[in-house]
């Protein structure tokens, strides 16, 4: 009886321990799992970053500095409109939000720029055009190929070639415009075409690019006696190019010489003119010191009205011609209208 009781108690004890062990196992596992889940889903603590000072810097440089922090950036124009494109070297930062030196956890800094996106894009286009123009022209003055080349007619003004060379020649994009003008003409920029339009067809050199090159050559330099080369009908065509030059380079140091050549009326010797047609009526004079000069005025029928042979005139010769007359001159040099 006693043995049976002991056996029964032992069985009960084993059953009790089994029940306790089964209950304790799953509870412990659930406790660990719950703890792990809680740890992995926790929100990370935001990292504070100091905003660098980028005020006054180009937008593209400012964004690069922020990227190094790292911080993102939003570009905003002075009108408050957010840029949709990338940064530009033309636009500069005027302020930031948050300001320089501030600590932020946002991760993004607003860059307020000094120009709108459209204005910046236009500035980039102009800068690109200016860069192209800087290497578009090659100007040579005189016949000596060893002399320096110039990239701009303004560069000639401060060189020894200014005023000493009779003429300069201009290449556009490495080509003389007259070479291959029919098969492969040089396309003009809008600013160049505007000058060609001023010259017009009467002053054209044959091809638009060649006309512009000849105008630019006038802007580079002209000889000191340039007004004396503006003779008769051929001078009329050259005057059209002079008008283009005065529009292209009104600040040229020889602008007064160009203006004089534009307004002067001159006719050369060794010619016969019909006054009112190939020659303007008026009073004309030669240069001082003229020698062995002959001139005559004739009627429409060829009769001599008056003529003269001048062996030497220290002050120069003077003659007045009228509409309908003929005027013949030899060895008198250039006649300049004086009245």
C-alpha positions as CSV (number, residue, x, y, z in Angstrom):
1,X,0.0,0.0,0.0
2,X,2.8,2.3,0.9
3,X,4.6,1.5,-2.4
4,X,1.6,2.3,-4.4
5,X,1.2,5.7,-2.8
6,X,4.8,6.6,-3.5
7,X,4.5,5.6,-7.1
8,X,1.3,7.6,-7.5
9,X,3.0,10.7,-6.1
10,X,6.0,10.3,-8.3
11,X,3.8,10.1,-11.4
12,X,1.9,13.2,-10.3
13,X,5.2,15.0,-9.8
14,X,6.5,14.1,-13.2
15,X,3.2,15.2,-14.8
16,X,3.4,18.5,-13.0
17,X,6.9,19.2,-14.1
18,X,6.1,18.4,-17.7
19,X,3.2,20.8,-17.6
20,X,5.3,23.6,-16.1
21,X,8.2,23.0,-18.6
22,X,5.8,23.1,-21.6
23,X,4.3,26.4,-20.5
24,X,7.6,28.1,-19.7
25,X,9.3,27.3,-23.1
26,X,6.9,29.1,-25.5
27,X,6.5,32.0,-23.2
28,X,10.2,32.7,-23.2
29,X,10.5,32.4,-27.0
30,X,7.6,34.9,-27.4
31,X,9.3,37.2,-25.1
32,X,12.5,37.3,-27.1
33,X,10.7,37.6,-30.4
34,X,8.7,40.6,-29.1
35,X,11.8,42.3,-27.9
36,X,13.5,41.8,-31.3
37,X,10.5,43.2,-33.2
38,X,10.4,46.3,-31.0
39,X,14.1,47.0,-31.5
40,X,14.0,46.7,-35.4
41,X,11.0,49.0,-35.9
42,X,12.3,51.9,-33.8
43,X,12.6,55.3,-35.7
44,X,16.3,56.4,-36.2
45,X,17.4,59.5,-34.5
46,X,17.7,62.4,-37.2
47,X,21.3,63.5,-37.8
48,X,22.0,67.2,-37.4
49,X,24.1,68.9,-40.0
50,X,25.6,72.3,-40.3
51,X,24.7,74.4,-43.3
52,X,27.8,75.7,-45.1
53,X,28.2,79.3,-46.2
54,X,27.5,79.3,-50.0
55,X,26.2,82.9,-50.3
56,X,27.8,84.6,-53.3
57,X,28.8,81.4,-55.0
58,X,27.6,80.2,-58.4
59,X,24.6,77.9,-58.0
60,X,26.4,74.9,-59.5
61,X,29.3,75.3,-57.0
62,X,26.9,75.8,-54.1
63,X,25.1,72.6,-54.8
64,X,28.3,70.7,-55.0
65,X,29.4,72.0,-51.6
66,X,26.0,70.9,-50.1
67,X,26.3,67.5,-51.7
68,X,29.6,67.0,-49.8
69,X,27.9,67.5,-46.4
70,X,25.7,65.8,-47.6
71,X,22.6,68.0,-47.9
72,X,20.1,68.2,-50.8
73,X,19.2,71.6,-52.3
74,X,16.3,73.3,-53.9
75,X,16.9,76.2,-56.3
76,X,14.5,79.2,-56.1
77,X,14.5,82.3,-58.2
78,X,14.1,85.8,-56.7
79,X,10.4,85.6,-57.6
80,X,10.0,82.5,-55.4
81,X,9.5,80.2,-58.3
82,X,11.3,76.9,-57.9
83,X,13.8,76.0,-60.7
84,X,12.9,72.8,-62.7
85,X,16.3,72.5,-64.3
86,X,19.9,72.1,-63.0
87,X,22.1,74.8,-61.5
88,X,23.9,77.4,-63.6
89,X,27.2,79.2,-63.4
90,X,25.3,82.4,-64.3
91,X,23.1,82.4,-61.2
92,X,24.6,83.1,-57.8
93,X,23.2,82.4,-54.3
94,X,21.9,85.4,-52.4
95,X,20.6,83.6,-49.3
96,X,19.9,80.1,-47.9
97,X,17.1,78.6,-45.8
98,X,18.3,77.5,-43.2
99,X,21.0,80.2,-43.1
100,X,24.7,79.5,-43.1
101,X,26.0,78.1,-39.8
102,X,22.6,76.8,-38.7
103,X,22.1,73.2,-37.7
104,X,19.4,71.3,-39.6
105,X,17.9,67.8,-39.6
106,X,15.7,68.4,-42.7
107,X,18.3,67.2,-45.2
108,X,17.4,69.9,-47.8
109,X,18.5,73.5,-48.0
110,X,16.7,76.1,-50.1
111,X,19.1,78.2,-52.3
112,X,17.6,81.6,-53.2
113,X,19.3,82.7,-56.4
114,X,19.8,86.2,-58.0
115,X,18.0,85.4,-61.2
116,X,15.1,83.5,-62.7
117,X,15.7,80.2,-64.4
118,X,14.8,81.7,-67.8
119,X,17.2,84.6,-67.3
120,X,20.0,82.2,-66.3
121,X,19.4,80.0,-69.4
122,X,19.5,83.1,-71.6
123,X,22.8,84.1,-69.9
124,X,24.2,80.7,-70.6
125,X,23.3,80.9,-74.3
126,X,25.0,84.4,-74.5
127,X,28.1,83.1,-72.8
128,X,28.3,80.2,-75.2
129,X,27.9,82.6,-78.2
130,X,30.6,84.9,-76.7
131,X,32.9,82.0,-76.4
132,X,32.3,81.0,-80.0
133,X,32.9,84.6,-81.1
134,X,36.2,84.7,-79.2
135,X,37.6,82.1,-81.6
136,X,35.6,82.8,-84.7
137,X,37.8,85.4,-86.4
138,X,41.5,85.5,-87.4
139,X,42.6,88.9,-88.6
140,X,45.9,89.5,-90.5
141,X,47.2,93.0,-91.4
142,X,49.6,93.7,-94.2
143,X,51.2,91.3,-96.6
144,X,53.8,89.9,-94.3
145,X,52.7,86.4,-93.2
146,X,55.0,86.4,-90.2
147,X,53.1,89.3,-88.6
148,X,50.9,88.4,-85.6
149,X,47.3,87.3,-86.0
150,X,44.4,88.9,-84.1
151,X,41.2,87.4,-82.7
152,X,39.4,90.7,-82.7
153,X,39.5,94.0,-84.6
154,X,39.9,95.7,-81.2
155,X,43.2,93.9,-80.7
156,X,44.6,95.6,-83.8
157,X,44.0,99.0,-82.3
158,X,46.8,98.6,-79.7
159,X,49.2,97.0,-82.1
160,X,51.9,98.5,-84.4
161,X,49.8,97.4,-87.4
162,X,47.2,100.0,-86.6
163,X,47.4,102.8,-89.1
164,X,50.5,101.4,-90.7
165,X,48.9,98.6,-92.8
166,X,46.8,99.5,-95.8
167,X,44.3,96.7,-95.2
168,X,43.6,93.8,-93.0
169,X,42.1,90.5,-94.1
170,X,39.6,88.5,-92.1
171,X,39.1,84.7,-91.8
172,X,35.8,83.3,-90.3
173,X,36.1,79.9,-88.6
174,X,39.5,79.5,-90.2
175,X,38.3,80.2,-93.8
176,X,38.5,83.2,-96.1
177,X,34.8,83.8,-96.9
178,X,35.4,84.0,-100.7
179,X,36.9,80.5,-100.9
180,X,34.2,77.9,-101.5
181,X,31.5,80.5,-101.1
182,X,29.2,78.9,-103.7
183,X,29.5,75.3,-102.6
184,X,30.0,75.8,-98.9
185,X,29.1,79.3,-97.8
186,X,29.8,80.4,-94.2
187,X,26.7,80.7,-92.2
188,X,26.5,84.1,-90.5
189,X,25.4,84.7,-86.9
190,X,22.4,87.0,-86.5
191,X,24.6,89.9,-85.3
192,X,26.8,89.5,-88.4
193,X,23.8,89.4,-90.7
194,X,22.5,92.6,-89.2
195,X,25.6,94.4,-90.3
196,X,25.4,92.9,-93.8
197,X,21.8,94.2,-94.0
198,X,23.0,97.7,-93.2
199,X,25.6,97.5,-96.0
200,X,22.8,96.4,-98.4
201,X,23.2,95.0,-101.9
202,X,24.9,98.1,-103.4
203,X,27.9,97.6,-101.1
204,X,28.0,93.8,-101.2
205,X,31.2,92.1,-101.9
206,X,29.5,89.1,-103.6
207,X,28.7,86.9,-100.6
208,X,27.3,87.8,-97.2
209,X,30.2,86.4,-95.2
210,X,32.7,88.2,-97.5
211,X,30.8,91.4,-97.1
212,X,30.9,91.1,-93.3
213,X,34.6,90.2,-93.4
214,X,35.3,93.4,-95.4
215,X,33.4,95.5,-92.9
216,X,35.3,94.0,-90.1
217,X,38.6,94.8,-91.9
218,X,37.5,98.4,-92.0
219,X,37.0,98.2,-88.2
220,X,40.5,96.9,-87.7
221,X,42.4,99.7,-89.5
222,X,42.5,101.9,-92.5
223,X,45.4,104.0,-94.0
224,X,45.6,107.6,-93.0
225,X,44.7,108.7,-96.6
226,X,41.6,106.5,-96.6
227,X,39.2,109.3,-97.5
228,X,41.2,109.9,-100.7
229,X,40.3,106.3,-101.8
230,X,36.6,107.0,-101.8
231,X,36.5,107.9,-105.5
232,X,33.4,108.2,-107.7
233,X,31.1,105.3,-108.3
234,X,33.5,102.7,-106.8
235,X,33.6,104.9,-103.7
236,X,29.8,104.8,-103.4
237,X,29.9,101.0,-102.9
238,X,32.7,101.4,-100.3
239,X,30.7,104.0,-98.5
240,X,28.0,101.4,-97.9
241,X,30.6,99.2,-96.2
242,X,31.8,102.2,-94.2
243,X,28.2,102.6,-92.9
244,X,28.3,99.0,-91.8
245,X,31.7,99.6,-90.1
246,X,30.4,102.6,-88.2
247,X,27.5,100.5,-86.9
248,X,29.9,97.6,-86.0
249,X,32.6,99.6,-84.3
250,X,31.4,103.2,-83.5
251,X,34.1,103.4,-80.8
252,X,37.0,102.7,-83.2
253,X,39.9,105.2,-82.7
254,X,39.7,105.9,-86.5
255,X,35.9,106.4,-86.4
256,X,36.4,110.1,-87.4
257,X,38.4,109.0,-90.4
258,X,35.7,106.6,-91.4
259,X,33.0,109.3,-91.0
260,X,35.1,111.7,-93.1
261,X,35.4,109.0,-95.8
262,X,31.6,108.5,-95.7
263,X,30.7,112.1,-96.2
264,X,33.5,113.3,-98.5
265,X,32.9,113.6,-102.3
266,X,36.0,112.9,-104.4
267,X,36.9,112.3,-108.0
268,X,40.2,111.1,-109.5
269,X,42.2,112.4,-112.4
270,X,42.6,110.7,-115.7
271,X,38.8,110.6,-116.1
272,X,36.0,112.4,-117.9
273,X,32.8,113.0,-116.0
274,X,29.3,114.2,-116.9
275,X,28.3,116.7,-114.2
276,X,24.9,115.7,-112.7
277,X,25.4,112.1,-113.7
278,X,28.8,110.6,-113.0
279,X,29.9,113.7,-111.0
280,X,28.1,115.9,-108.5
281,X,27.9,119.7,-109.4
282,X,29.8,122.0,-107.1
283,X,33.3,123.4,-106.3
284,X,36.3,121.1,-106.2
285,X,39.9,121.5,-105.1
286,X,43.1,119.5,-105.4
287,X,45.7,119.0,-102.7
288,X,48.3,121.8,-102.3
289,X,51.4,121.6,-104.4
290,X,49.8,120.1,-107.5
291,X,52.0,120.1,-110.6
292,X,51.5,119.7,-114.3
293,X,47.7,119.5,-113.8
294,X,45.3,119.9,-116.7
295,X,41.5,120.3,-116.5
296,X,38.7,121.5,-118.8
297,X,35.0,122.2,-118.7
298,X,33.0,121.5,-121.8
299,X,29.5,122.0,-123.0
300,X,27.2,119.1,-123.7
301,X,28.2,119.4,-127.4
302,X,32.0,119.2,-126.5
303,X,32.9,122.9,-126.8
304,X,35.4,124.0,-124.3
305,X,34.0,126.5,-121.8
306,X,37.2,127.0,-119.9
307,X,40.4,125.0,-119.4
308,X,43.7,125.4,-117.7
309,X,47.1,123.8,-117.5
310,X,48.8,124.3,-114.1
311,X,52.5,124.0,-114.0
312,X,52.6,124.4,-110.2
313,X,50.0,125.5,-107.7
314,X,51.3,125.7,-104.1
315,X,47.8,126.2,-102.7
316,X,46.2,123.7,-105.1
317,X,43.8,124.2,-108.0
318,X,40.1,125.0,-107.7
319,X,37.2,124.6,-110.3
320,X,33.4,124.9,-110.2
321,X,31.4,122.6,-112.4
322,X,27.7,122.7,-113.3
323,X,25.0,120.3,-114.3
324,X,25.1,119.3,-118.0
325,X,28.8,120.1,-118.4
326,X,31.6,117.7,-119.1
327,X,34.7,117.8,-116.9
328,X,38.0,116.3,-117.9
329,X,41.1,116.1,-115.6
330,X,44.6,114.7,-115.9
331,X,47.5,114.5,-113.5
332,X,45.7,116.7,-110.9
333,X,45.4,114.0,-108.2
334,X,42.1,113.7,-106.3
335,X,39.5,116.4,-106.6
336,X,37.6,117.0,-103.3
337,X,34.3,118.7,-103.2
338,X,34.7,121.8,-101.0
339,X,31.5,123.7,-101.7
